Structure formats: C-alpha cells, structure tokens
Amino acid sequence: MYFYEVFNSLLVPLFVAFAVIVLGLLIGRISIKGISLGTAGVLLVAILVGVIFSKFPTIEIAGKQITLWSTPKSFVSGSGVTDKGATVILGAFKTYSVESVFNTISSIGTMLFVTAVGLIAGPKFFRSFNKSMMSYIAMGAIIVLVGVGITIGISALDKNMDIGMGTGLLSGSLTSTPAFSAAKGSAETISQAMKNHVTAGYGIGYLYGVLGVVLFVQIMPKLLKVDIAKERETFVAANTLEIKDDGKKRFSVDEFGFFPFITTIVLGLLIGCIKVPIGKGNFFSFGSSGGTLIAGLIVGHFGHFGKIDMKVSKKTLNFFRELGLILFLVGAGIPGGVNFISAFKWIYIVYGIIMATVPMVLGFILGKFVFKLSIFNNLGSITGGMTSTPALGSLISVAGTDDVSSAYAATYPFALVLIVVSCNLLVLLPF
C-alpha cells in the first residue's frame, strides 16, 4: 500500500515535468562531432514520455490499478465535470487535464522566453528596422508561403490525407502554437474529425519541426566552414549600439528587475488579446507569444516609463530566457507525445520533414545570395521565420552572442501573422 501511494504521488504533473527536464538536459549535453541537442533534449524526452504514457495508459501496483493517461469523453476535475475530450493524467489521487497543466507550463515558458528576447533586442531592433527590415519581411514571407504551397500540393496529391492533417503538420513543422490553435478553431466548425486530424498532425510535425531547425543552425556554419570567433567579432562590432544616458535619475522598483520584466509580460498579454476579424467569423491575434515579444521590443527600446526605470540586467534576462525555453519544451512536448501517436503514419513524418526542411533551406539560400545577410543574421531570420523558440536558443549558443535575437525579433512577427492566417484558411480548402 505504501509503495502504491508513493508511486502514485510521483505521477503528479509537476514531478513529471521536472524529472523530464533533468533527463532532457543530460541528454542535451551529449555531443557528436560538435553537434548537440542542447535544451531541445528536453523536448525529445518530453515527447517520449507522452508516447509511453499513451501506449501504456494503465499499470497495476500492489493490486491496485493506476490510470496514467486516458482520453475520456468527460472527466471530473477540481471545478466539476468538463467535456473537452482532453488527455488526462492521474497522480496523487487527482485528475489533471493536460490542456490545463502542461499547456499552462508551456505558455508560461513561452512568455518568459519571448519577453526576454524582446527586451534584449529592443534597444537595437528599431535601428535594424530601418536598415534590413524588408529583407526580414521577405524571409518570413518566403518561409511561410513555401510551407503553405507544399501543404496544399501534398493534400491535393495524397487522397488518403485530408487538409486538416496537412494543416496540422504545417503548424507543427513551423512550431507555431498560435497557428495550430487557429487551425483547430476553424476545423471545429467543420467536424470533430477534422479538429482531431489538425491536433494529431501538429503533434507529428512538431518533433522534427523543433529538432530540425535546432540542428540546422548548428550544421550550416560547420558545412560552410565559418570561423565562428571571427564572424562573431565582425557581427558584434556591426551591431554595437551606444546607448546614451540622458542624465535623468530613474526610480528602480526592485533590484532584480522583476517589476519591469513582469510589467512587460502584462502589457504583452493585453496586446495579445486584441483580435482582428479576418472574415467568416474568424479572428487573428498575436496571442501571448507575439504580444509579449512586441511589448518587450517597445519597453526595451524606451527603457523607462516616466521616472520608473524599466531596464533589466543582462544576467536576469539570460536567466529568464533559458528558464522559459526549458518550461516551453517540457510543456509542449508531453501533450505533443500523446498527439504524436494518435494518428501516426510514417508518410506523415516524411511530409512534416519536407514542410520544415524545404522552406528553411530555400530561405537560407535566398538570405545568403539575394539579401546578402551575414551568417548570423541569416540564421536568426530563419529561426524567426520558422517561429522556432528552441532554435534561437541554440543559435545564441553557437554564435556566442545574443545579438542574433534582433534578426529573430524582426522576422518573427511577420511570419507569425502569415502562418496564423494561412492555417486558419487552409482547413477550409476542399481537399
């Protein structure tokens, strides 16, 4: 009985999440010829845990059956009976919805990471806006539209796959949770089956969508034999910006920078709540990720609200950035593992690889030879165009400077708008 209670307590979602983080970080440190997963190792372990729990939904301990994962039509939660058909995890004699626990972890992680990126890039963003913005807009548009074109082509040719699965694969391949949410909302107006296909496709496409870009930003400098140290020196010199103190005294609310950081998140959430109609009862919004990025750029640019100092130290921002990335990966990975297995076919993996690889390779070629971007700005723009939070973290490690965040921040909003609108409309196509 005691062993049963101990084991059941270990199934509490927070324990599972942090255990996954520990194992994932260890795996991420494994390096093969200089290539490693880094923090993306957390995603790999998280998805594996989701797959295992979905394959073995129940276990028997000390003569008692413990339900790990199930997908009932309805389940009892702390607030009563709900009917979402969501996957649930049982731990410590309680029932938890993956949507309400792990998605919350993922959302918090996204907000921490993107807010930190916005605040880091803010002081330099608007300068790059004047110089290179058209190149970054073009990069984001090319990556997304090529992915959309591939999705339409595959859905038209493969009569065994509907456009719902194709749209889910695309949103997963471009690691865009807002696009997935938009597509799922549109699919729900058509049928429950279409909605389920979008969800399954997202889970299948997401794994390579993350790992593919993470590996891409590490492999390309090696393939091109880039002298990272020399490139970093040139890149940092070109992006150095003297921020002059206006001499006015500012009031700091706290010494750690929590006030300006959290205030930026609050502003970002308000921006993310703004909804713009895009026809047929559908709406576009930046969501929490896009909203906090925009707020971070604005607050980072101005650095103060009146007499209140809104600057955050680099060390604090780096901490929040890495913590947010880890939480995002574990929160998105575990539910993704469940969705991964629900409608799995090997051909869908192939489709997802094509949807992710072709746009970023084509984008990189155009960035190098047409837009003449430096290697770091090129790869930074690729991570923004692929809306890949983990890949930016990996690129920062490769480049040895977070100045690459500027290209990400410049490309990301345009790519986000385009992928959300595209996925919202794709599911309405008659395939």
C-alpha positions in Angstrom: 0.0 0.0 0.0 2.8 2.4 0.9 4.6 1.7 -2.4 1.4 2.3 -4.3 0.9 5.7 -2.6 4.5 6.8 -3.2 4.4 5.8 -6.9 1.0 7.5 -7.4 2.4 10.7 -5.9 5.3 10.6 -8.4 2.7 10.9 -11.2 1.8 14.5 -10.2 2.4 16.6 -13.4 4.9 18.9 -11.8 7.1 16.0 -10.7 6.8 14.5 -14.2 7.7 17.9 -15.8 10.8 18.5 -13.7 12.0 14.9 -14.0 11.8 15.2 -17.8 13.8 18.5 -17.6 16.6 16.8 -15.6 16.9 13.9 -18.0 16.5 16.1 -21.1 19.3 18.4 -20.0 21.6 15.5 -19.5 20.8 14.1 -23.0 21.1 17.5 -24.5 24.7 17.7 -23.3 25.7 14.7 -25.5 27.8 16.0 -28.4 28.5 14.1 -31.6 31.1 15.8 -33.8 30.3 19.1 -32.2 26.5 18.8 -32.7 24.2 18.5 -29.7 20.5 18.9 -28.9 21.2 21.3 -26.1 18.0 22.3 -24.3 16.0 20.6 -27.2 16.9 17.4 -25.4 14.1 18.3 -23.0 11.6 18.2 -25.9 12.9 14.8 -27.1 12.4 13.2 -23.6 9.0 15.0 -23.1 7.6 13.6 -26.3 8.9 10.2 -25.5 7.2 10.3 -22.1 4.0 11.3 -23.8 4.2 8.4 -26.2 5.0 5.9 -23.5 2.1 7.0 -21.3 -0.3 6.9 -24.2 0.9 3.4 -25.1 0.6 2.1 -21.5 -2.3 4.1 -20.1 -2.7 1.9 -17.0 -0.4 0.0 -14.7 -1.1 -2.2 -11.6 0.8 -1.6 -8.4 0.2 -3.6 -5.2 -3.0 -5.0 -6.6 -4.4 -1.6 -7.5 -4.7 -0.1 -10.9 -3.4 3.4 -11.7 -4.5 5.2 -14.7 -1.7 7.2 -16.2 -3.3 8.6 -19.3 -6.7 8.3 -20.9 -8.9 10.2 -23.3 -12.4 10.0 -21.9 -15.3 12.0 -23.3 -15.6 13.7 -20.0 -13.7 13.8 -16.7 -14.0 15.1 -13.2 -11.7 18.0 -12.3 -11.4 20.2 -9.2 -14.0 22.6 -10.7 -16.5 19.9 -11.7 -17.3 17.9 -14.8 -15.9 19.1 -18.1 -16.4 17.8 -21.6 -13.3 18.5 -23.6 -12.2 15.0 -24.6 -8.7 16.0 -23.4 -6.0 13.6 -22.4 -5.7 13.4 -18.6 -3.0 12.3 -16.1 -3.9 10.8 -12.7 -1.5 11.5 -9.9 -1.9 11.7 -6.1 -5.5 10.5 -6.5 -6.4 13.6 -8.6 -7.2 14.1 -12.2 -5.4 16.7 -14.3 -6.1 17.9 -17.8 -3.1 18.2 -20.0 -4.6 21.3 -21.5 -4.8 22.9 -18.1 -1.4 21.8 -16.7 1.2 21.2 -19.3 -0.1 23.8 -21.7 0.0 26.3 -18.8 3.6 25.3 -18.2 4.3 25.8 -22.0 2.6 29.2 -22.0 4.5 30.5 -19.0 7.7 29.3 -20.6 6.9 31.0 -23.9 6.1 34.3 -22.2 9.4 34.2 -20.2 11.5 33.4 -23.2 9.9 35.8 -25.7 9.7 38.7 -23.3 13.4 38.3 -22.5 14.2 38.1 -26.2 12.2 41.3 -26.8 13.9 43.2 -24.0 17.3 42.1 -25.3 16.6 43.0 -28.9 14.6 46.2 -28.2 17.4 48.7 -28.0 18.7 47.6 -31.4 15.6 46.5 -33.1 14.3 49.8 -34.5 17.7 50.6 -35.9 17.7 47.3 -37.9 14.1 48.1 -38.8 15.3 50.9 -40.9 18.2 49.1 -42.5 17.2 45.5 -43.1 13.5 45.2 -42.4 12.4 44.5 -46.0 14.8 41.5 -46.1 13.5 40.1 -42.9 9.9 40.6 -44.0 10.7 38.8 -47.3 12.4 36.0 -45.4 9.5 35.4 -43.2 7.0 35.5 -46.1 9.1 33.1 -48.2 9.4 30.5 -45.5 5.7 30.5 -44.6 4.4 30.7 -48.1 6.6 27.9 -49.4 5.4 25.8 -46.5 1.8 26.6 -47.3 2.4 25.7 -51.0 3.9 22.4 -50.1 1.0 21.6 -47.8 -1.6 22.4 -50.5 0.3 20.3 -53.0 0.6 17.2 -50.7 -3.0 17.5 -49.6 -4.1 17.6 -53.2 -2.0 14.6 -54.3 -2.5 12.3 -51.3 -6.1 11.4 -51.4 -5.7 9.5 -48.0 -4.8 12.6 -46.1 -7.3 15.5 -45.6 -6.3 19.2 -45.4 -6.8 19.1 -41.6 -3.9 16.7 -41.2 -1.9 18.7 -43.7 -2.6 21.9 -41.8 -1.7 20.3 -38.5 1.6 19.0 -40.0 2.4 22.5 -41.3 1.7 24.3 -37.9 3.8 21.6 -36.2 6.6 21.8 -38.7 6.8 25.6 -38.2 6.4 25.1 -34.4 3.6 27.6 -34.3 1.2 27.0 -31.5 -0.9 30.1 -32.4 -1.3 28.7 -35.9 -2.3 25.4 -34.5 -4.9 27.0 -32.3 -6.3 29.0 -35.2 -6.5 25.9 -37.4 -8.1 23.9 -34.7 -10.7 26.6 -34.2 -11.6 26.7 -37.9 -11.6 22.9 -38.1 -14.1 22.7 -35.2 -16.7 24.5 -37.3 -16.4 21.7 -39.9 -16.3 18.5 -37.9 -14.8 16.9 -34.8 -12.8 14.5 -37.0 -11.2 17.5 -38.8 -10.3 19.0 -35.5 -8.7 15.7 -34.3 -6.7 15.5 -37.5 -5.3 19.0 -37.0 -4.3 18.1 -33.5 -2.7 14.8 -34.5 -0.8 16.5 -37.4 0.6 19.1 -35.1 1.9 16.5 -32.7 3.5 14.5 -35.6 5.1 17.5 -37.3 6.3 19.2 -34.1 9.2 16.9 -33.2 11.2 17.4 -36.4 9.9 21.0 -36.6 11.9 21.7 -33.5 14.9 19.3 -33.8 15.3 20.0 -37.5 15.8 23.8 -37.0 17.9 23.3 -33.9 20.3 21.0 -35.8 20.2 23.2 -39.0 21.6 26.3 -37.2 24.4 24.2 -35.8 25.2 22.3 -39.0 25.2 25.2 -41.5 28.1 27.1 -40.0 30.1 23.8 -40.0 29.2 23.0 -43.6 30.2 26.5 -44.7 33.4 26.3 -42.5 32.5 29.5 -40.8 35.1 30.9 -38.4 32.7 31.5 -35.6 35.1 33.6 -33.5 35.9 35.9 -36.4 32.3 36.1 -37.6 31.2 36.9 -34.0 33.7 39.7 -33.7 32.6 41.3 -37.0 28.9 40.7 -36.2 29.1 42.2 -32.7 31.0 45.2 -34.0 28.4 45.9 -36.7 25.6 45.6 -34.1 27.2 47.6 -31.3 24.9 50.4 -30.3 25.9 53.1 -27.8 23.0 53.8 -25.6 23.5 57.2 -24.2 22.3 58.1 -20.7 20.0 61.2 -20.7 21.3 62.1 -17.3 17.9 61.8 -15.7 17.5 59.8 -12.5 15.2 56.9 -12.7 13.4 55.0 -9.9 14.0 51.3 -9.7 11.2 49.3 -8.1 13.3 46.3 -7.3 17.0 45.4 -7.6 16.4 42.2 -9.6 14.4 43.7 -12.4 11.2 41.6 -11.7 9.0 44.7 -11.9 9.9 45.8 -15.4 10.0 42.2 -16.6 6.6 41.2 -15.3 5.1 44.5 -16.3 6.3 43.8 -19.8 4.5 40.4 -19.7 1.3 42.1 -18.6 1.4 44.6 -21.4 2.2 41.8 -23.8 -0.8 39.8 -22.7 -3.0 42.8 -23.3 -1.6 43.3 -26.8 -2.1 39.6 -27.4 -5.8 39.8 -26.5 -6.5 42.3 -29.4 -8.5 40.4 -32.0 -8.7 41.5 -35.7 -11.5 40.0 -37.8 -10.3 38.1 -40.9 -13.7 37.0 -42.3 -16.2 34.2 -41.7 -16.3 34.7 -38.0 -12.5 34.1 -37.6 -10.1 36.4 -35.9 -6.4 37.0 -35.8 -4.5 37.9 -32.7 -0.8 37.8 -31.7 -1.6 35.7 -28.7 0.7 35.6 -25.6 3.9 34.9 -27.6 3.5 37.6 -30.2 2.1 40.1 -27.7 4.9 39.7 -25.2 7.5 39.9 -28.0 6.1 43.3 -29.2 5.9 44.6 -25.6 9.4 43.5 -25.0 10.7 45.3 -28.1 8.9 48.5 -27.1 9.9 48.5 -23.4 13.4 47.5 -24.3 13.7 50.4 -26.8 12.5 53.1 -24.4 13.9 51.7 -21.2 11.7 53.7 -18.9 8.1 54.7 -18.1 8.4 58.3 -17.0 10.6 58.3 -13.9 10.4 54.5 -13.5 13.4 52.6 -14.7 12.3 49.6 -16.9 15.8 48.3 -17.7 16.6 44.7 -16.8 20.1 43.4 -16.3 21.6 41.1 -18.9 22.1 38.4 -16.4 18.5 38.4 -15.3 17.3 38.4 -18.9 19.5 35.5 -19.8 18.2 33.5 -16.8 14.5 34.1 -17.8 15.3 33.3 -21.4 16.8 29.9 -20.6 14.2 29.0 -17.9 11.4 30.0 -20.3 12.8 27.8 -23.1 13.0 24.8 -20.8 9.5 25.2 -19.5 8.2 25.7 -23.0 9.8 22.5 -24.3 8.5 20.2 -21.5 5.0 21.8 -21.5 4.6 21.4 -25.3 6.4 18.1 -25.6 4.4 15.9 -23.3 1.0 16.6 -24.8 2.7 16.5 -28.2 3.8 13.0 -27.5 0.2 11.9 -26.9 -1.0 13.6 -30.1 2.0 12.1 -32.0 0.8 8.6 -31.6 -2.9 9.1 -32.1 -2.9 9.1 -35.9 0.7 8.2 -36.7 1.8 7.1 -40.2 5.4 7.1 -41.4 4.4 9.1 -44.5 3.2 11.9 -42.3 6.7 12.1 -40.8 8.1 12.4 -44.3 5.6 15.2 -45.1 6.5 17.1 -42.0 10.2 16.8 -42.8 9.6 18.2 -46.3 7.4 21.1 -44.9 10.1 22.1 -42.4 13.3 21.5 -44.4 12.4 22.9 -47.9 11.3 26.4 -46.6 14.3 26.9 -44.3 16.8 25.7 -46.9 15.3 27.9 -49.6 15.1 30.8 -47.1 18.8 30.4 -46.2 19.9 30.3 -49.8 17.9 33.5 -50.6 19.2 35.1 -47.4 22.8 34.4 -48.4 22.8 35.1 -52.1 19.9 37.5 -52.7 19.6 39.5 -49.4 23.3 39.3 -48.6 22.7 38.7 -44.9 25.6 37.7 -42.7 25.5 34.1 -41.5 24.2 35.0 -38.0 21.5 37.4 -39.3 20.5 34.8 -41.9 20.2 32.0 -39.3 18.5 34.4 -36.9 15.9 35.3 -39.5 15.4 31.6 -40.3 14.6 30.9 -36.6 12.1 33.8 -36.7 10.6 32.7 -40.0 10.2 29.1 -38.6 8.8 30.7 -35.3 11.3 28.4 -33.5 12.0 29.4 -29.9 14.3 26.5 -29.2 16.3 27.1 -32.4 17.0 30.7 -31.4 18.3 29.4 -28.0 20.6 27.0 -29.9 21.8 29.7 -32.3 22.7 32.0 -29.4 24.9 29.2 -28.0 26.5 28.7 -31.4 27.1 32.4 -32.1 28.2 33.2 -28.6 26.2 36.4 -28.7 22.5 37.2 -28.2 22.7 39.9 -30.8 21.3 37.3 -33.2 18.0 37.9 -31.4 17.5 41.1 -33.4 17.1 39.2 -36.7 14.7 36.7 -35.0 12.7 39.5 -33.5 12.5 41.3 -36.8 11.2 38.3 -38.8 9.0 36.6 -36.2 6.0 38.9 -36.1 5.5 38.9 -39.8 5.9 35.1 -40.1 3.6 34.7 -37.1 0.8 36.8 -38.7 1.2 35.0 -42.0 1.2 31.4 -40.6 -1.8 32.0 -38.3 -3.9 33.5 -41.1 -2.8 30.8 -43.6 -3.5 27.9 -41.2 -6.9 29.5 -40.3 -7.8 29.4 -44.0 -6.2 26.2 -45.1 -8.6 23.9 -43.3 -11.4 25.5 -45.3 -10.0 24.2 -48.6 -12.0 21.4 -50.3 -9.4 18.6 -50.2 
